Amino acid sequence: MENIFLIVGLGNPGAEYAKTRHNAGFLLVEKLAEQWQSGWANERKFVARVAKAERNGKKVLLCEPQTFMNLSGESVGALVNFYQLPLGKILVAVDDADLPFGEIRLRKSGSSGGHHGLESIEQHLASREFARLRIGIGRKDSSRQIANYVLGKFDASENELLKKVLERAANQVETWLTAGIEKAMSQFNGVVDSTNEEK
């Protein structure tokens, strides 16, 4: 089987959701596509936007499910089945309101933490054993009713730090591809320094 890796960014399709906190996963895969000069195509059979790249001899698929967040697993399941991908070659980038804004955390597996996009993927893959890169968006208060917050756009005051967060997360994905998940976790997990540029 070909050496194919799948990087999924979670979010909601449509202009009204663009650049919202809940679309942090979309923002990351869009950054990767831009860095890798990969063009997006609408793939109807996967209900997803897909961009293809080659990195160090590995074929990489970038994916933005177009199903809306709660049904993300439909797209991911279709891609995984079509390309016969092992779970170890899948990485899902997702926003996390329980992580402070400015922090990222990659894990080999884990629970959905109540994130409906991850829940849908776990359901369709019948497993939690896939890597997930959580991009902290924080929360304004301790209330569980945070829909308006996560569906809101990043504030102008957050844009500089957001740019650094996405840079660091992109570097983490590159390291996951080239050196494996352990190295990627130890090197990049944690709080992004808002004062210094990424090395």
For each residue, the residues with C-beta under 8 A, 3 or more apart:
1: 4 84
2: 59 83
3: 57 58 59
4: 1 58 59 60 61 83 85 89
5: 58 59 60 61 85 89 90 91 177
6: 60 61 63 76 79 80 83 85 89 90 91
7: 29 32 60 61 62 63 91 93 173
8: 25 29 63 64 65 72 75 76 90 91 92 93 121
9: 25 26 27 28 29 30 62 63 64 92 93
10: 23 25 26 65 69 72 92 93 94 95 117 118
11: 17 20 22 23 24 25 26 27 64 69
12: 17 20 22 23 68 69 151
13: 17 64 65 66 67 68
14: 17 18
15: 18
16:
17: 11 12 13 14 20 22 23 151
18: 14 15 23 26
19: 23 27 153 154
20: 11 12 17 23 150 151 152 153 154
21: 24 95 97 137 149 150 151 152 153 154
22: 11 12 17 69 95 137 150 151
23: 10 11 12 17 18 19 20 26 27 95
24: 11 21 27 28 93 94 95 135 137
25: 8 9 10 11 28 29 92 93 94 95 117 135
26: 9 10 11 18 23 29 30 64
27: 9 11 19 23 24 30 31 162 166
28: 9 24 25 31 32 93 133 135 166 169 170 173
29: 7 8 9 25 26 32 33 51 62 63 64 93
30: 9 26 27 33 34 64
31: 27 28 34 35 166 167 170
32: 7 28 29 35 36 38 53 62 170 173
33: 29 30 36 38 39 40 51 53 62
34: 30 31 37
35: 31 32 170
36: 32 33 51 53 55 60
37: 34
38: 32 33 51 52 53 62
39: 33 51
40: 33 49 50 51 64
41: 49 50 51
42: 48 49 66
43: 46 47 48 49 50
44: 47
45: 78 82
46: 43 50 63 75 78 79 82
47: 43 44 65 66 67 74 75 78
48: 42 43 63 64 65 66 67 75 78 79
49: 40 41 42 43 63 64 66
50: 40 41 43 46 61 62 63 64 79
51: 29 33 36 38 39 40 41 61 62
52: 38 59 60 61 62
53: 32 33 36 38 59 60 62
54: 57 58 59 60
55: 36 58 60 174 177 178
56: 177 178
57: 3 54
58: 3 4 5 54 55 177
59: 2 3 4 5 52 53 54
60: 4 5 6 7 36 52 53 54 55 177
61: 4 5 6 7 50 51 52 79 83
62: 7 9 29 32 33 38 50 51 52 53
63: 6 7 8 9 29 46 48 49 50 75 76 79
64: 8 9 11 13 26 29 30 40 48 49 50
65: 8 10 13 47 48 71 72 74 75 76
66: 13 42 47 48 49 75
67: 13 47 48 71 72 74 75
68: 12 13 71 72
69: 10 11 12 22 72 116 117 120
70: 116 117 119 120
71: 65 67 68 74 75 120
72: 8 10 65 67 68 69 75 76 117 118 120 121
73: 76 77 119 120 121 122 123 124 125
74: 47 65 67 71 77 78 120 124
75: 8 46 47 48 63 65 66 67 71 72 78 79
76: 6 8 63 65 72 73 79 80 90 92 121 124 125
77: 73 74 80 81 121 124 125
78: 45 46 47 48 74 75 81 82
79: 6 46 48 50 61 63 75 76 82 83 85
80: 6 76 77 83 84 85 90 125
81: 77 78 84
82: 45 46 78 79
83: 2 4 6 61 79 80
84: 1 80 81
85: 4 5 6 79 80 89 90
86: 89 90
87: 90 125 127 129 130
88: 129 130 131
89: 4 5 6 85 86
90: 5 6 8 76 80 85 86 87 125 130 131
91: 5 6 7 8 106 130 131 132 133 173 176
92: 8 9 10 25 76 117 118 121 130 131 132 133
93: 7 8 9 10 24 25 28 29 132 133 135 169 173
94: 10 24 25 115 117 118 132 133 134 135
95: 10 21 22 23 24 25 115 134 135 137 150
96: 99 105 113 115 134 135 136 137
97: 21 137 138 139 146 149 150
98: 113 136 139
99: 96 103 104 105 134 135 136 137 138
100: 103 136 138 191
101: 136 137 138 158 161 165
102: 136 138 161 165 191 192 194
103: 99 100 136 190 191 192
104: 99 133 134 135 136 165 168 169 172 188 189 190 192
105: 96 99 133 134 136 189 190
106: 91 131 132 133 134 172 176 181 184 185 188 189
107: 110 131 132 134 185
108: 129 131 181 185
109: 128 129 130 131 132
110: 107 113 128 132
111: 128
112: 115 116 118 119 122 128
113: 96 98 110 118 134
114: 119
115: 94 95 96 112 118 119
116: 69 70 112 119 120
117: 10 25 69 70 72 92 94 120 121
118: 10 72 92 94 112 113 115 121 122 132
119: 70 73 112 114 115 116 122 123
120: 69 70 71 72 73 74 116 117 123 124
121: 8 72 73 76 77 92 117 118 124 125 130
122: 73 112 118 119 125 126 127 128
123: 73 119 120 126
124: 73 74 76 77 120 121
125: 73 76 77 80 87 90 121 122 130
126: 122 123
127: 87 122 130
128: 109 110 111 112 122
129: 87 88 108 109
130: 87 88 90 91 92 109 121 125 127
131: 88 90 91 92 106 107 108 109 176 181
132: 91 92 93 94 106 107 109 110 118
133: 28 91 92 93 94 104 105 106 169 172 173
134: 94 95 96 99 104 105 106 107 113
135: 24 25 28 93 94 95 96 99 104 165 169
136: 96 98 99 100 101 102 103 104 105 165
137: 21 22 24 95 96 97 99 101 150
138: 97 99 100 101 102
139: 97 98 142 143 146 149
140: 146 149
141:
142: 139
143: 139 146
144:
145:
146: 97 139 140 143 149 150
147: 150 151
148: 151 152
149: 21 97 139 140 146 152
150: 20 21 22 95 97 137 146 147
151: 12 17 20 21 22 147 148
152: 20 21 148 149
153: 19 20 21
154: 19 20 21 158 159 162
155: 158 159
156: 159
157:
158: 101 154 155 161 162
159: 154 155 156 162 163
160: 163 164 194
161: 101 102 158 164 165 192 194
162: 27 154 158 159 165 166
163: 159 160 166 167
164: 160 161 167 168 192 193 194 197 198
165: 101 102 104 135 136 161 162 168 169 192
166: 27 28 31 162 163 169 170
167: 31 163 164 170 171 198
168: 104 164 165 171 172 188 192 198
169: 28 93 104 133 135 165 166 172 173 188
170: 28 31 32 35 166 167 173 174
171: 167 168 174 175 188 198
172: 104 106 133 168 169 175 176 184 187 188 189
173: 7 28 32 91 93 133 169 170 176 177 184
174: 55 170 171 177 178
175: 171 172 178 179 183 184 187 188
176: 91 106 131 172 173 179 180 181 184
177: 5 55 56 58 60 173 174
178: 55 56 174 175
179: 175 176 183 184
180: 176 183 184
181: 106 108 131 176 184 185
182: 185 186
183: 175 179 180 186 187
184: 106 172 173 175 176 179 180 181 187 188
185: 106 107 108 181 182 188 189
186: 182 183 189
187: 172 175 183 184
188: 104 106 168 169 171 172 175 184 185
189: 104 105 106 172 185 186
190: 103 104 105
191: 100 102 103
192: 102 103 104 161 164 165 168 198
193: 164 196
194: 102 160 161 164
195:
196: 193
197: 164
198: 164 167 168 171 192
199:
